């Protein structure tokens, strides 16, 4: 499961993170920051004191699930027949309890040599069946259940990560919405597949499966495993028979039904025998020609992860399907991953955002989550932390360490934001709702903790231990100690210390580092300042780089105390003392450095974190009592050299950060930087960075660079086109005003926002239908981005159109699946009143 979306930065990336991130990002961080300033020594976070949540007790084992399903589109029902094969795990059994939510149960029978009706009790949640006799552990028995699933009659639940838990979804079932395809799809995590078939809906259950899915012949059908056959029926329907012989958990069962373009891809890697592994991409027909642009790195990902883990991708096939109105970011259903509609992108849009991280995330789940499954939701990080870390692994392999480290920086920041409000153990057995597990702890913190573990044991031991964990627990559930034992066996060392502090305790280290040179010795003092009433004193192996006379010396040391001093021989005053230069330890760090040291760090650091942290610290004037005096350093030659170095850095993320400073501060001698800005605007390899440079140039002199803006209109990347269009409109160039109609039909937010702003500024009241059409899209990112513009536009309209627009805002405030969008729409609605 993923609710992260993209590391490809386009102009609205902050919006993406807001919409598809966890609960912490919707809180009022300003209040928390004020509280921290007022009470520095009082922690503001909370730790859950919910009831103990054990793994589910399993009196019986579900061996096999065979389903026959068809659909009542008018009523949005599923008509089902379930054949479920069981055996007692150990103790004799004469009763059976199944999860079955909101169904009509028509019959329950035992299938033996004959069919025997069985007595049962059903309360719309649990189906309690009385068996015909007592069954022993060597016995198996087959239960036949005929039922009707009614998902829309269930009470809606869910969380901010998974916004609905009805399990089965009919999209545009009556076909009346011309803007939306007719589809059916399922979402099983956490325990929602029992909304459409009776089962033991628990992650510690594993079953093989068969699915016979009957639909109108116009539709394609995707499910788990291998498509055995597709059979035409006399009534104009087709039955698709999908079979998976390898066991997996019931929450991973899936169906996706719709009119899709199916693109086949193939493995090119020769390191494994792939047995003609089928790889398919299911997208809406208009996106069929872009399917390989979106998903085309999948074969290479499969080969990379298989090689890295020394464990070949284990399933029958790998298909990826995009659905409408999805309730989360994506879901790793075994061999058939579902994605939100945002992934449907053109080749032009893909220049501005890459979906590789979310694609890698769901693929890696096929080892960590599908092959080996967390035995309980308390152990969810065994699924999600690994999937999260796979994003880093893939980015490092494919695009380089700078790209991966920037992604890690974002992940870490999101965890730290959440940690202001709550701090939980990664493996937490005390919670109120299992959906609470889907947060930035299980994802972001867990991914960074795995990176720390990798650096502690070394790459070879790390991946060998993962291989042992997978092989030892394949097709079974696992808990955190299974992972620890694998690491202990490979490394030959006790790993309780690491797992206890990082996985089983809340919080993270908060480190204050001080260094002092005195008479040939370098003295380093490190204090752990975290709240030790809840958070442990950490044992932290760390790297220390000491630069003397321009030469780097690296030390490997270990912190074991609340406050610890280290002394190192040092022939001269160091240029720089750099604690954990590659950010291998998940921690808050405070180490005061002079501007001279920060400049040295930027110019001499190989890694992204060294360069970026130096820039962040150098530009951080928040502690200065006099901002004017603090900014005096901006007038120095050293500053100009630093900023120019950042503008010309090898990595786009550093260049992007440098551009940000021009918007944040008044940079003296701006003309000295114009050649650098022009170069970036004209030729930077990252379109979003080019776009930012164009915006900056237009804010400096909106008429001077008009020729550049017109060239930008012909670019392929929408971010560059949008920035150029915005700059020309701001310059009030008469020629661009004549060309506005060329851009009105472009379906991209980077173009829509400049046009919306322009129509409001010139008070063009003839564009209401254009605004309304763009507001009615099912793409939530666009809706959110346009809300403020739409409300501003409504304010200048005649009453009839204004009232119509207010009704649209009201509908969004009541029905959108994202709370932040509902609340924002309601806010603007109240403003209009």
LOFI-5498 format. One line per 2 residues: number of its first residue (from 1); for each residue x, y, z of C-alpha. Coordinates in steps of 0.02 Angstrom, whole numbers, plus 50000, padded with zeros to 5 digits. Layout:
REM LOFI-5498
NUM> X,Y,Z ~ ...
REM end
This chain:
REM LOFI-5498
1> 50000,50000,50000 ~ 50064,50171,49957
3> 50005,50346,49987 ~ 50165,50426,49925
5> 50156,50483,49748 ~ 50302,50555,49656
7> 50476,50620,49680 ~ 50476,50704,49511
9> 50459,50885,49566 ~ 50335,50985,49466
11> 50261,51151,49515 ~ 50130,51077,49632
13> 50231,50943,49719 ~ 50188,51013,49890
15> 50006,50986,49846 ~ 50041,50805,49803
17> 50123,50775,49970 ~ 49979,50857,50059
19> 49843,50757,49972 ~ 49922,50586,49982
21> 50014,50591,50145 ~ 49967,50537,50319
23> 49873,50619,50460 ~ 50014,50723,50527
25> 50015,50837,50376 ~ 49837,50895,50410
27> 49872,50954,50587 ~ 49909,51131,50639
29> 50098,51129,50647 ~ 50106,51313,50693
31> 50021,51280,50859 ~ 50145,51142,50896
33> 50294,51252,50852 ~ 50232,51387,50970
35> 50211,51260,51108 ~ 50389,51200,51079
37> 50457,51376,51096 ~ 50361,51406,51255
39> 50402,51239,51336 ~ 50564,51178,51262
41> 50586,51038,51388 ~ 50408,50971,51379
43> 50378,50848,51237 ~ 50226,50891,51131
45> 50203,50720,51055 ~ 50088,50582,51112
47> 50112,50395,51120 ~ 49961,50282,51098
49> 49894,50194,51250 ~ 49770,50089,51154
51> 49729,49909,51198 ~ 49848,49767,51160
53> 49820,49705,50982 ~ 49885,49527,50958
55> 49894,49426,50800 ~ 49732,49338,50760
57> 49701,49168,50837 ~ 49675,49040,50700
59> 49585,48880,50752 ~ 49580,48826,50570
61> 49688,48852,50417 ~ 49608,48914,50256
63> 49693,48808,50123 ~ 49604,48859,49963
65> 49477,48987,49905 ~ 49374,48964,49747
67> 49255,49105,49700 ~ 49123,49120,49564
69> 49062,49300,49548 ~ 48948,49401,49436
71> 48874,49574,49456 ~ 48709,49666,49472
73> 48761,49834,49401 ~ 48593,49918,49434
75> 48596,49884,49621 ~ 48787,49875,49631
77> 48785,49701,49707 ~ 48902,49554,49685
79> 48823,49382,49668 ~ 48945,49253,49734
81> 48977,49071,49766 ~ 49124,49031,49879
83> 49207,48860,49898 ~ 49321,48867,50050
85> 49436,48724,50101 ~ 49493,48712,50282
87> 49583,48604,50406 ~ 49604,48623,50595
89> 49776,48690,50639 ~ 49798,48585,50796
91> 49645,48571,50907 ~ 49489,48476,50852
93> 49352,48589,50786 ~ 49164,48577,50763
95> 49133,48763,50730 ~ 49197,48888,50603
97> 49197,49079,50612 ~ 49216,49180,50452
99> 49222,49365,50412 ~ 49080,49418,50298
101> 49027,49600,50305 ~ 48856,49663,50253
103> 48804,49515,50145 ~ 48646,49418,50114
105> 48691,49238,50153 ~ 48580,49122,50050
107> 48650,48954,50102 ~ 48794,48870,50191
109> 48833,48690,50148 ~ 48965,48557,50176
111> 49024,48476,50015 ~ 49075,48296,50038
113> 49009,48147,49943 ~ 48846,48239,49958
115> 48796,48418,49999 ~ 48746,48441,50181
117> 48659,48602,50238 ~ 48741,48675,50392
119> 48671,48781,50532 ~ 48741,48955,50549
121> 48719,49122,50637 ~ 48755,49285,50548
123> 48762,49462,50619 ~ 48819,49553,50460
125> 48999,49547,50522 ~ 49036,49367,50571
127> 48969,49206,50499 ~ 48970,49072,50635
129> 48948,48898,50561 ~ 48912,48737,50655
131> 49001,48593,50568 ~ 48925,48421,50546
133> 49053,48340,50662 ~ 49217,48366,50754
135> 49364,48379,50633 ~ 49541,48329,50681
137> 49703,48412,50625 ~ 49728,48285,50485
139> 49553,48315,50415 ~ 49502,48438,50280
141> 49327,48500,50242 ~ 49249,48603,50103
143> 49118,48736,50138 ~ 49003,48804,50000
145> 48924,48975,50030 ~ 48803,49064,49914
147> 48787,49249,49951 ~ 48757,49425,49887
149> 48881,49563,49933 ~ 48808,49738,49950
151> 48957,49853,49975 ~ 48863,50018,49956
153> 48748,49972,50100 ~ 48895,49958,50219
155> 48935,50099,50338 ~ 49081,50195,50266
157> 49243,50188,50364 ~ 49426,50204,50323
159> 49569,50320,50366 ~ 49668,50461,50288
161> 49783,50335,50206 ~ 49643,50221,50145
163> 49492,50333,50131 ~ 49357,50199,50116
165> 49343,50019,50176 ~ 49196,49947,50080
167> 49308,49828,49983 ~ 49213,49826,49817
169> 49181,49980,49710 ~ 49068,50012,49561
171> 49125,50165,49462 ~ 48996,50253,49353
173> 48891,50095,49359 ~ 48747,50170,49261
175> 48864,50247,49132 ~ 48782,50417,49146
177> 48942,50514,49179 ~ 49023,50544,49008
179> 49186,50598,49090 ~ 49213,50436,49183
181> 49235,50254,49128 ~ 49128,50111,49193
183> 49233,50004,49309 ~ 49232,49884,49455
185> 49383,49864,49568 ~ 49424,49801,49741
187> 49530,49862,49887 ~ 49568,49730,50019
189> 49688,49809,50142 ~ 49667,49807,50287
191> 49519,49688,50309 ~ 49396,49741,50174
193> 49397,49595,50054 ~ 49274,49511,50173
195> 49152,49641,50107 ~ 49141,49541,49945
197> 49182,49361,49992 ~ 49176,49261,50154
199> 49350,49223,50219 ~ 49468,49232,50367
201> 49515,49412,50337 ~ 49681,49419,50428
203> 49859,49448,50369 ~ 49921,49290,50457
205> 49809,49182,50348 ~ 49874,49114,50182
207> 49772,49030,50046 ~ 49784,48981,49863
209> 49644,49043,49752 ~ 49536,49022,49598
211> 49423,49158,49529 ~ 49285,49137,49399
213> 49229,49313,49354 ~ 49082,49338,49236
215> 49054,49508,49155 ~ 48987,49585,48997
217> 49094,49542,48846 ~ 49145,49725,48824
219> 49254,49720,48980 ~ 49430,49663,49020
221> 49459,49575,49186 ~ 49617,49566,49291
223> 49645,49461,49446 ~ 49785,49374,49539
225> 49889,49234,49463 ~ 49875,49162,49289
227> 49731,49182,49166 ~ 49687,49001,49129
229> 49550,49040,49004 ~ 49422,49167,48946
231> 49256,49088,48894 ~ 49114,49169,48796
233> 48940,49133,48864 ~ 48776,49126,48767
235> 48704,49275,48860 ~ 48836,49396,48794
237> 48949,49382,48945 ~ 49125,49315,48964
239> 49193,49213,49108 ~ 49375,49240,49155
241> 49460,49102,49252 ~ 49609,49162,49354
243> 49710,49043,49461 ~ 49850,49068,49586
245> 49934,48911,49652 ~ 50049,49000,49775
247> 49971,49050,49942 ~ 49945,49230,49995
249> 49839,49326,50120 ~ 49655,49362,50084
251> 49679,49550,50090 ~ 49785,49532,49932
253> 49644,49459,49825 ~ 49591,49579,49688
255> 49482,49611,49537 ~ 49487,49755,49412
257> 49355,49762,49277 ~ 49344,49893,49140
259> 49380,49938,48961 ~ 49569,49943,48958
261> 49710,49957,48836 ~ 49829,49814,48882
263> 50013,49835,48841 ~ 50130,49686,48850
265> 50310,49703,48906 ~ 50451,49578,48924
267> 50601,49537,49032 ~ 50767,49577,48950
269> 50877,49524,49096 ~ 50974,49360,49077
271> 51029,49331,49257 ~ 50876,49224,49294
273> 50765,49105,49197 ~ 50606,49209,49190
275> 50498,49071,49115 ~ 50418,49197,48996
277> 50357,49302,49141 ~ 50207,49402,49081
279> 50213,49589,49115 ~ 50060,49692,49069
281> 50003,49873,49093 ~ 49816,49910,49099
283> 49768,50092,49066 ~ 49619,50181,48990
285> 49624,50172,48799 ~ 49678,50353,48772
287> 49834,50319,48877 ~ 49880,50155,48793
289> 50017,50235,48688 ~ 50096,50304,48847
291> 50089,50143,48950 ~ 50273,50103,48925
293> 50320,50283,48961 ~ 50233,50265,49130
295> 50276,50087,49178 ~ 50418,50045,49060
297> 50552,50028,49193 ~ 50458,49883,49272
299> 50559,49741,49191 ~ 50721,49823,49245
301> 50651,49846,49421 ~ 50602,49663,49431
303> 50777,49611,49377 ~ 50861,49736,49494
305> 50764,49685,49649 ~ 50779,49499,49608
307> 50967,49517,49592 ~ 50986,49628,49745
309> 50890,49505,49854 ~ 50959,49351,49764
311> 50778,49294,49758 ~ 50690,49289,49590
313> 50521,49374,49577 ~ 50410,49233,49642
315> 50239,49255,49561 ~ 50155,49198,49399
317> 50150,49369,49315 ~ 50158,49553,49353
319> 50017,49666,49297 ~ 49985,49848,49342
321> 49815,49930,49321 ~ 49755,50109,49343
323> 49579,50137,49410 ~ 49465,50286,49437
325> 49417,50360,49606 ~ 49540,50249,49698
327> 49537,50260,49888 ~ 49725,50268,49912
329> 49887,50287,49814 ~ 49915,50108,49760
331> 49897,49929,49822 ~ 50015,49781,49801
333> 49886,49646,49765 ~ 49985,49490,49726
335> 50043,49493,49544 ~ 49916,49631,49503
337> 49948,49804,49576 ~ 49814,49939,49573
339> 49862,50123,49552 ~ 49768,50287,49570
341> 49720,50377,49410 ~ 49855,50510,49430
343> 49978,50388,49352 ~ 49889,50403,49186
345> 50005,50530,49109 ~ 50061,50581,48935
347> 50241,50582,48881 ~ 50241,50771,48905
349> 50175,50760,49082 ~ 50304,50628,49125
351> 50441,50754,49093 ~ 50382,50843,49250
353> 50346,50697,49365 ~ 50412,50520,49377
355> 50306,50382,49451 ~ 50455,50267,49477
357> 50454,50276,49668 ~ 50274,50219,49688
359> 50297,50086,49553 ~ 50452,50021,49642
361> 50363,50028,49811 ~ 50220,49915,49755
363> 50335,49796,49662 ~ 50449,49773,49814
365> 50296,49724,49915 ~ 50291,49565,49811
367> 50435,49505,49918 ~ 50400,49604,50078
369> 50213,49594,50108 ~ 50152,49467,49981
371> 50284,49329,49990 ~ 50321,49360,50174
373> 50177,49447,50261 ~ 50170,49538,50427
375> 50079,49419,50543 ~ 49979,49561,50620
377> 49946,49744,50585 ~ 50059,49783,50734
379> 50201,49717,50625 ~ 50150,49819,50473
381> 50325,49897,50453 ~ 50385,49725,50395
383> 50282,49764,50241 ~ 50284,49953,50224
385> 50458,50000,50286 ~ 50537,49885,50157
387> 50427,49950,50018 ~ 50470,50126,50070
389> 50656,50087,50068 ~ 50643,50008,49896
391> 50609,50182,49828 ~ 50780,50237,49890
393> 50864,50080,49823 ~ 50790,50102,49650
395> 50827,50288,49638 ~ 51007,50259,49692
397> 51030,50121,49563 ~ 50941,50207,49418
399> 50968,50393,49444 ~ 51112,50409,49566
401> 51143,50438,49750 ~ 51099,50623,49748
403> 50925,50582,49684 ~ 50903,50445,49814
405> 50967,50554,49956 ~ 50851,50697,49911
407> 50706,50572,49915 ~ 50767,50511,50085
409> 50774,50691,50147 ~ 50590,50716,50101
411> 50541,50552,50183 ~ 50635,50598,50342
413> 50559,50772,50351 ~ 50384,50700,50339
415> 50420,50581,50482 ~ 50491,50721,50589
417> 50335,50825,50554 ~ 50227,50683,50617
419> 50342,50654,50766 ~ 50299,50828,50831
421> 50125,50760,50867 ~ 50151,50577,50905
423> 50294,50457,50930 ~ 50259,50272,50925
425> 50364,50115,50918 ~ 50379,50053,50740
427> 50312,49885,50797 ~ 50166,49939,50906
429> 50049,49816,50987 ~ 49946,49951,51072
431> 49831,50050,50958 ~ 49647,50093,50946
433> 49621,50059,50761 ~ 49728,49955,50643
435> 49713,50095,50514 ~ 49818,50202,50631
437> 49967,50095,50582 ~ 49967,50174,50409
439> 50068,50327,50454 ~ 50237,50407,50427
441> 50310,50294,50561 ~ 50272,50131,50470
443> 50326,50204,50304 ~ 50453,50345,50318
445> 50534,50310,50485 ~ 50541,50125,50449
447> 50625,50153,50282 ~ 50758,50264,50359
449> 50785,50141,50503 ~ 50820,50005,50375
451> 50949,50119,50296 ~ 51029,50142,50467
453> 51029,49953,50492 ~ 51111,49930,50322
455> 51250,50050,50368 ~ 51276,49966,50537
457> 51299,49789,50468 ~ 51366,49831,50294
459> 51289,49801,50123 ~ 51338,49618,50102
461> 51271,49565,50271 ~ 51113,49672,50250
463> 51058,49593,50086 ~ 51112,49418,50136
465> 51006,49434,50293 ~ 50858,49491,50189
467> 50880,49339,50077 ~ 50882,49224,50229
469> 50726,49309,50300 ~ 50634,49286,50135
471> 50683,49105,50109 ~ 50649,49056,50289
473> 50477,49138,50292 ~ 50419,49124,50112
475> 50230,49103,50092 ~ 50211,49124,50280
477> 50174,49264,50402 ~ 50319,49338,50501
479> 50350,49453,50648 ~ 50491,49574,50688
481> 50594,49443,50782 ~ 50601,49336,50625
483> 50693,49480,50543 ~ 50807,49504,50693
485> 50852,49319,50698 ~ 50898,49321,50514
487> 51017,49466,50545 ~ 51091,49380,50697
489> 51122,49219,50601 ~ 51207,49309,50457
491> 51312,49429,50561 ~ 51346,49313,50707
493> 51308,49455,50828 ~ 51167,49492,50948
495> 51053,49623,50869 ~ 50930,49649,51011
497> 51007,49818,51049 ~ 50968,49882,50875
499> 50793,49810,50861 ~ 50745,49861,51037
501> 50790,50043,51014 ~ 50736,50067,50834
503> 50587,49950,50810 ~ 50516,49921,50984
505> 50536,50093,51065 ~ 50464,50261,51013
507> 50558,50415,50958 ~ 50726,50454,50882
509> 50892,50527,50940 ~ 50905,50715,50962
511> 51091,50751,50959 ~ 51189,50905,51006
513> 51366,50898,50939 ~ 51506,51013,50995
515> 51687,51010,50940 ~ 51840,51102,51005
517> 52022,51099,50951 ~ 52153,51117,51088
519> 52339,51083,51079 ~ 52346,50944,50951
521> 52186,50861,51009 ~ 52010,50872,50938
523> 51878,50853,51073 ~ 51702,50807,51021
525> 51556,50806,51141 ~ 51390,50726,51093
527> 51235,50741,51201 ~ 51074,50645,51174
529> 50938,50771,51213 ~ 50781,50670,51174
531> 50652,50639,51310 ~ 50724,50485,51394
533> 50565,50452,51494 ~ 50490,50382,51332
535> 50637,50369,51215 ~ 50792,50262,51243
537> 50971,50316,51259 ~ 51031,50257,51090
539> 51181,50155,51045 ~ 51239,50238,50884
541> 51385,50185,50775 ~ 51428,50338,50671
543> 51549,50408,50546 ~ 51649,50567,50580
545> 51743,50662,50445 ~ 51879,50780,50504
547> 51958,50895,50373 ~ 52131,50961,50414
549> 52230,51067,50289 ~ 52105,51019,50156
551> 52127,50831,50184 ~ 51986,50721,50248
553> 52011,50592,50386 ~ 51867,50473,50422
555> 51834,50391,50590 ~ 51709,50257,50639
557> 51652,50285,50818 ~ 51509,50231,50930
559> 51398,50332,51045 ~ 51331,50233,51194
561> 51295,50363,51329 ~ 51177,50508,51358
563> 51329,50622,51349 ~ 51494,50560,51283
565> 51662,50641,51242 ~ 51782,50584,51108
567> 51963,50641,51088 ~ 52060,50622,50927
569> 52239,50673,50887 ~ 52236,50818,50765
571> 52391,50906,50695 ~ 52307,51074,50663
573> 52145,51171,50680 ~ 52017,51075,50573
575> 51936,51156,50423 ~ 51780,51057,50464
577> 51714,50927,50585 ~ 51569,50836,50502
579> 51462,50715,50604 ~ 51368,50582,50503
581> 51402,50668,50335 ~ 51292,50550,50234
583> 51147,50554,50357 ~ 51160,50369,50396
585> 51080,50391,50568 ~ 50898,50441,50580
587> 50913,50585,50703 ~ 50892,50768,50737
589> 51064,50848,50738 ~ 51124,51015,50805
591> 51303,51063,50768 ~ 51344,51248,50761
593> 51466,51293,50621 ~ 51537,51457,50562
595> 51493,51526,50391 ~ 51670,51489,50338
597> 51650,51307,50390 ~ 51482,51293,50301
599> 51558,51360,50140 ~ 51700,51235,50156
601> 51574,51096,50186 ~ 51475,51140,50031
603> 51627,51149,49919 ~ 51709,50990,49984
605> 51564,50871,50015 ~ 51538,50732,49890
607> 51365,50686,49953 ~ 51198,50774,49935
609> 51170,50790,50122 ~ 51336,50877,50152
611> 51305,51005,50016 ~ 51120,51032,50053
613> 51140,51041,50243 ~ 51278,51170,50223
615> 51165,51279,50115 ~ 51017,51261,50231
617> 51121,51310,50383 ~ 51204,51455,50292
619> 51037,51529,50237 ~ 50950,51498,50403
621> 50936,51670,50482 ~ 50795,51624,50600
623> 50903,51643,50756 ~ 50971,51813,50707
625> 50905,51957,50812 ~ 50940,52083,50674
627> 50894,52017,50502 ~ 50973,52163,50411
629> 51141,52132,50493 ~ 51125,51945,50467
631> 51099,51970,50281 ~ 51254,52078,50268
633> 51352,51922,50224 ~ 51250,51913,50062
635> 51355,52057,49996 ~ 51521,51966,50012
637> 51621,51883,49874 ~ 51617,51722,49976
639> 51428,51724,49970 ~ 51424,51755,49784
641> 51544,51611,49757 ~ 51435,51497,49864
643> 51272,51543,49778 ~ 51347,51529,49605
645> 51418,51361,49653 ~ 51244,51304,49707
647> 51164,51371,49547 ~ 51288,51268,49447
649> 51287,51113,49558 ~ 51287,50944,49471
651> 51120,50897,49549 ~ 50956,50981,49504
653> 50892,50977,49683 ~ 51035,51089,49741
655> 51008,51207,49595 ~ 50824,51211,49638
657> 50861,51254,49820 ~ 50976,51394,49764
659> 50837,51468,49658 ~ 50721,51462,49808
661> 50834,51584,49900 ~ 50800,51720,49773
663> 50617,51714,49819 ~ 50652,51706,50005
665> 50782,51844,50022 ~ 50831,52007,49939
667> 50991,51953,49854 ~ 51111,52099,49823
669> 51196,52128,49655 ~ 51063,52028,49564
671> 51139,52069,49395 ~ 51289,51961,49441
673> 51175,51809,49442 ~ 51071,51845,49287
675> 51186,51744,49171 ~ 51168,51594,49286
677> 50979,51613,49294 ~ 50968,51633,49105
679> 51072,51477,49079 ~ 50960,51376,49195
681> 50801,51445,49116 ~ 50862,51403,48941
683> 50946,51236,48961 ~ 50933,51153,49132
685> 50908,50966,49117 ~ 50764,50970,49242
687> 50608,51055,49172 ~ 50541,51107,49343
689> 50706,51195,49380 ~ 50696,51284,49213
691> 50519,51337,49255 ~ 50572,51407,49423
693> 50712,51507,49341 ~ 50587,51578,49215
695> 50471,51632,49355 ~ 50619,51716,49442
697> 50674,51809,49287 ~ 50497,51872,49258
699> 50487,51935,49435 ~ 50651,52028,49411
701> 50606,52108,49244 ~ 50449,52041,49161
703> 50484,52120,48991 ~ 50671,52094,48971
705> 50662,51908,48935 ~ 50506,51901,48825
707> 50598,51813,48684 ~ 50649,51674,48805
709> 50469,51655,48863 ~ 50406,51634,48686
711> 50535,51499,48657 ~ 50473,51417,48816
713> 50298,51405,48744 ~ 50364,51281,48616
715> 50443,51167,48746 ~ 50375,50994,48777
717> 50372,51001,48968 ~ 50213,51082,49033
719> 50304,51158,49181 ~ 50412,51261,49063
721> 50264,51306,48952 ~ 50162,51358,49103
723> 50300,51466,49175 ~ 50327,51549,49007
725> 50141,51577,48983 ~ 50125,51652,49157
727> 50273,51767,49127 ~ 50204,51829,48961
729> 50032,51860,49035 ~ 50111,51954,49180
731> 50210,52058,49055 ~ 50043,52098,48969
733> 50118,52059,48803 ~ 49986,52092,48671
735> 50035,51945,48563 ~ 50009,51817,48701
737> 49836,51884,48740 ~ 49787,51842,48561
739> 49851,51663,48584 ~ 49759,51619,48744
741> 49637,51505,48653 ~ 49783,51392,48604
743> 49806,51344,48787 ~ 49628,51336,48854
745> 49603,51155,48801 ~ 49766,51092,48876
747> 49725,50974,49017 ~ 49872,51010,49133
749> 49877,51103,49297 ~ 50037,51197,49251
751> 49939,51281,49110 ~ 49771,51293,49198
753> 49836,51393,49348 ~ 49913,51536,49246
755> 49755,51549,49141 ~ 49644,51548,49296
757> 49747,51687,49373 ~ 49740,51788,49213
759> 49552,51772,49192 ~ 49527,51832,49371
761> 49647,51979,49352 ~ 49564,52043,49192
763> 49390,52006,49264 ~ 49342,51901,49114
765> 49170,51839,49168 ~ 49145,51737,49009
767> 49254,51591,49069 ~ 49139,51513,49198
769> 49111,51353,49099 ~ 49300,51333,49080
771> 49323,51349,49267 ~ 49178,51232,49302
773> 49241,51098,49183 ~ 49412,51099,49266
775> 49335,51095,49439 ~ 49227,50945,49394
777> 49376,50836,49353 ~ 49401,50681,49460
779> 49586,50725,49476 ~ 49597,50781,49658
781> 49761,50874,49638 ~ 49682,50990,49511
783> 49527,51017,49616 ~ 49631,51066,49767
785> 49746,51180,49668 ~ 49599,51271,49587
787> 49489,51295,49741 ~ 49556,51467,49787
789> 49553,51527,49607 ~ 49377,51462,49580
791> 49313,51551,49735 ~ 49397,51713,49682
793> 49319,51696,49511 ~ 49146,51664,49581
795> 49158,51827,49679 ~ 49159,51928,49516
797> 49018,51832,49429 ~ 48832,51873,49413
799> 48721,51792,49544 ~ 48656,51648,49435
801> 48828,51580,49393 ~ 48893,51620,49566
803> 48755,51516,49645 ~ 48789,51373,49524
805> 48972,51378,49572 ~ 48929,51380,49757
807> 48828,51221,49731 ~ 48982,51140,49654
809> 49087,51194,49803 ~ 48955,51123,49919
811> 48960,50956,49828 ~ 49150,50949,49841
813> 49142,50993,50026 ~ 49024,50849,50057
815> 49083,50711,49942 ~ 49270,50725,49905
817> 49366,50580,49981 ~ 49505,50691,50050
819> 49468,50784,50211 ~ 49586,50926,50168
821> 49491,50957,50005 ~ 49321,50947,50090
823> 49375,51069,50225 ~ 49454,51190,50101
825> 49301,51189,49989 ~ 49191,51222,50140
827> 49305,51365,50194 ~ 49288,51453,50026
829> 49102,51418,50023 ~ 49083,51508,50190
831> 49190,51652,50127 ~ 49073,51675,49979
833> 48924,51686,50095
REM end
